[in-house]
Amino acid sequence: MTLKEALAHRINELCKDKGLNPSSLATACGMDRSTIYSILGVKSKSPEISTIKKISDGLDITLGEFFSTPEFDSLEQEIK
């Protein structure tokens, strides 16, 4: 799994847990729907950490909670 895939998977998982769709998440985060959809789709590369922070705030979780999953723990090291 790539970082981009892990981010999209985590956002989808959290939305499902909180009963949100991408559009309602965008509203909760104060972001454009197109930004959320691009992160979840193939248009975006990896979003900036400030974007993930806004998403975490909209989901009412910390960055630590966002990234505390096996998917992120098992990502391969980018720099070798």
Secondary structure, DSSP 8 states (H G I E B T S, - for coil): --HHHHHHHHHHHHHHHHT--HHHHHHHHT--HHHHHHHHSSS--S--HHHHHHHHHHTT--HHHHH-SHHHHT---S--
